Amino acid sequence: MPQIVSHIAPAGITALALAVKVSVMVELLALADGLGAALARARVDLESTRAFAWIVIMLVLVLGFERGVLRPLHRHVERWRTSQMPMSPAGHT
């Protein structure tokens, strides 16, 4: 069972990025508030600086969640792999 984590974790990271893109797109097209709606208003008002700022905020949130939550969780779940790796003759892994 632990071996499957190697495949599930990258899929989870990809799914997170896709989910964020879809939710922002829904807000962009259909809602009056939220990150996507703010991005849409900036785009309509031709305020590219504000639009890029919203994009950077979205990237920071996604990367922060991935590196702050998902990667440590992945390392914790896969700690069995590093503990069972054979040592090379020189003592290096």
N, C-alpha and C positions, 0 to 999 in steps of 0.2 A: 504493500500500500504506500509506503513512503516514496517509492520511486515515481509514482504518478504526480507528485507535487512538482517535480521538475518541469512538467508539461502544463500543469494547471496555473502555476504562478505567472508565467509570461502571458498566458491567455487572459488571466485576470487583469493584468496591466493594460493589455490591448483593449479589453472590454471597457475598462474605466475610461480610457481616452475616447473611445467611440461613444460611450454614454454621455460624456461631457459635451462632445461635439453635437450630438443629437439634441440634448436638452437646450443648449445655447441656440441652436437653429430653430427649435420650436419657439423659444422665447422671442427670437428675432422675427419670426413670421407671424406669431399669433398672440403674444401677450403684451400687456402694457407696462409691465415692470419686470425687473430682473436684469441679469447681465446681458442677455441677448437683446432685450429691448433698449437698454442703454447704448449698446453697440449700434443698433439700428438707428436710434436718434442721432448719434454722432455721424453716422454715414449719411443720413438724409440732410443734416445740417452742414455737410462737407467739412467737418472738423476731424481731419485725419489724425491729428495729434491725440485727440480724445479717443478716437476709435482704436488707435494703436495702444493707448494706455489700457483700455479694456481688454485687449487681446493679451497684453503682458500680464495683467492681473489674472486672467484665466490660466495662462501658462504657469504662473507662479503657484496658483492653487493646485493644479493638477500635478505638477512636479513635486510640490511640497508633500502632497498626500502620498504620491508614489514613493518618494525617498524617505519620508518620515514614518509611514505606516506599512506599505506593502513590502518594500525591500527588507526592513527588519523582520517582518513576519516571515518572509520567505527564508531568510537566513536562519531564523529560529527553527522553522520546520525542517530545514535541510541540514541541521547540525549533525545528524547521524552520518551524513556522507563524508564530512571532513574527519570525523572520529574513526571511520573505518578505512580510510585511505592508507595503503601500505607505504611504508617509508622506503625511500630509495637507498641504495647501498651507501651513498655519501651522507645520509641523514637528512636530506632535503626532500620535501614533498613535491 
